[in-house]
Amino acid sequence: MKKINTKIVITTNFDKIYDNLCNEDLYVKYDYQKTKSIISNIKSPENIIIKAHGSIDDTDEIIFTSQQYFEAQEKYPEFYSLLRALFLTNTVLFLGYSLNDPDINLVLQSLSNTSSSASPHYILLKEGTSRHIIKHWEKTYNVRCLEYGPTYEDFGDNIEELEGAVAQLRMERGIYE
């Protein structure tokens, strides 16, 4: 996935698995409490990992329960405004995500009325997801499903295909890293 070279990675995971994969690259990491720092880094040449639910490094500030979601939205409205702006102006690829996160779903749902279905977000799911659920995600959240499979072993090959498609699209549009 690092070959896609995303400028911004937003993760709802508070573990450090992805962070550790990116240690040798030029990534900075901030959680939802550091909106001003996130904005500064978005404008810089560095890549950024945004920890939308906090980090295991500060367990008192992890967002995990419904009550914590509510409190975070009330206490950090600028972060949620930033998320909406990022989702409105960028294409988002969801990996390892089930669209069951209330924070992210609210952002997606609030934007689905103002965003064009010609500019959807994407989610990578294992083959076999219910067509009813896929249609619901497209209609409610403007998220299209990219399937891999039929087994988890196919994930790597499918990611390589996605990396190739992104590289081709960048070349066609004259976007260079």
ChimeraX attribute file (.defattr): number of C-alpha atoms within 10 A of each C-alpha:
attribute: neighborCount
match mode: 1-to-1
recipient: residues
	/A:1	11
	/A:2	9
	/A:3	11
	/A:4	15
	/A:5	13
	/A:6	13
	/A:7	16
	/A:8	19
	/A:9	19
	/A:10	19
	/A:11	20
	/A:12	19
	/A:13	19
	/A:14	21
	/A:15	15
	/A:16	13
	/A:17	9
	/A:18	13
	/A:19	19
	/A:20	9
	/A:21	10
	/A:22	16
	/A:23	10
	/A:24	8
	/A:25	10
	/A:26	11
	/A:27	17
	/A:28	17
	/A:29	17
	/A:30	19
	/A:31	23
	/A:32	25
	/A:33	18
	/A:34	15
	/A:35	20
	/A:36	14
	/A:37	14
	/A:38	22
	/A:39	13
	/A:40	10
	/A:41	20
	/A:42	14
	/A:43	9
	/A:44	11
	/A:45	10
	/A:46	14
	/A:47	20
	/A:48	23
	/A:49	21
	/A:50	24
	/A:51	23
	/A:52	23
	/A:53	23
	/A:54	23
	/A:55	22
	/A:56	13
	/A:57	11
	/A:58	10
	/A:59	10
	/A:60	9
	/A:61	16
	/A:62	21
	/A:63	22
	/A:64	13
	/A:65	10
	/A:66	12
	/A:67	9
	/A:68	14
	/A:69	17
	/A:70	13
	/A:71	13
	/A:72	20
	/A:73	14
	/A:74	11
	/A:75	11
	/A:76	14
	/A:77	14
	/A:78	16
	/A:79	21
	/A:80	20
	/A:81	14
	/A:82	16
	/A:83	21
	/A:84	18
	/A:85	13
	/A:86	14
	/A:87	18
	/A:88	20
	/A:89	11
	/A:90	13
	/A:91	13
	/A:92	17
	/A:93	19
	/A:94	19
	/A:95	12
	/A:96	13
	/A:97	14
	/A:98	10
	/A:99	15
	/A:100	8
	/A:101	13
	/A:102	13
	/A:103	20
	/A:104	18
	/A:105	15
	/A:106	14
	/A:107	18
	/A:108	23
	/A:109	15
	/A:110	14
	/A:111	18
	/A:112	19
	/A:113	13
	/A:114	9
	/A:115	16
	/A:116	11
	/A:117	15
	/A:118	7
	/A:119	14
	/A:120	21
	/A:121	20
	/A:122	18
	/A:123	20
	/A:124	19
	/A:125	20
	/A:126	16
	/A:127	14
	/A:128	10
	/A:129	11
	/A:130	9
	/A:131	10
	/A:132	8
	/A:133	11
	/A:134	17
	/A:135	15
	/A:136	14
	/A:137	20
	/A:138	17
	/A:139	15
	/A:140	16
	/A:141	24
	/A:142	23
	/A:143	25
	/A:144	20
	/A:145	23
	/A:146	16
	/A:147	15
	/A:148	19
	/A:149	15
	/A:150	11
	/A:151	9
	/A:152	11
	/A:153	10
	/A:154	12
	/A:155	17
	/A:156	13
	/A:157	12
	/A:158	16
	/A:159	16
	/A:160	14
	/A:161	12
	/A:162	15
	/A:163	17
	/A:164	14
	/A:165	13
	/A:166	15
	/A:167	17
	/A:168	13
	/A:169	12
	/A:170	13
	/A:171	11
	/A:172	9
	/A:173	9
	/A:174	9
	/A:175	10
	/A:176	7
	/A:177	8
